[in-house]
Amino acid sequence: MTTVISSQRYIDNDILNAKIAQIEAEKPEAVTLNVYAYNDEFAVLPDGHHTYEAAMQCDVPVIFEIVNHPEGLTGETCLSSHGLTATGTT
């Protein structure tokens, strides 16, 4: 099982509320978010933390789809490009 990590911690309530309204209007069975593989154990969520939080609040399952980084980054290079290190945020 892959653990998804993100450098995004701040939640803008206006954005969150808009995402909740969108999910409530569309009523998806699940929300899919792309993540970049770091290694076999971890993946990086580069974008979508408001959508993730909205889905959680709406009890909508989130599916993480592992995709290749657009610049081909992996490992530590992938982490650092998103403000992360193997021990936490930079």
C-alpha positions, -999 to 999 in steps of 0.1 A, spaced: 0 0 0 13 34 -10 12 63 15 4 97 -1 22 128 12 17 165 4 35 197 12 2 215 12 -11 221 47 -30 254 44 -67 251 35 -85 282 21 -120 279 33 -134 297 2 -118 272 -21 -128 243 1 -164 254 2 -165 257 -36 -150 222 -39 -177 209 -15 -204 225 -35 -190 211 -67 -189 176 -52 -224 179 -38 -237 191 -72 -219 164 -93 -224 135 -68 -194 115 -80 -190 79 -68 -153 87 -62 -128 114 -68 -95 106 -86 -63 125 -79 -30 121 -96 1 114 -75 37 111 -84 56 80 -73 85 86 -49 93 50 -43 74 18 -37 61 31 -3 53 68 -9 37 90 -35 35 129 -37 2 147 -41 13 178 -61 -21 194 -64 -57 187 -52 -54 190 -15 -86 211 -14 -104 185 -35 -91 158 -12 -104 176 19 -138 183 3 -142 146 -7 -134 135 28 -159 159 42 -185 147 17 -177 110 24 -167 105 -12 -139 79 -17 -106 92 -31 -87 72 -56 -50 80 -60 -37 73 -95 1 71 -97 13 89 -128 48 98 -140 60 132 -131 58 155 -162 95 162 -159 104 126 -152 114 133 -116 115 105 -91 129 99 -56 145 128 -37 144 151 -67 106 146 -69 102 154 -32 124 185 -33 106 199 -63 74 199 -41 91 214 -10 95 181 7 124 161 21 125 125 32 122 138 68 95 164 62 89 198 46 117 221 37 
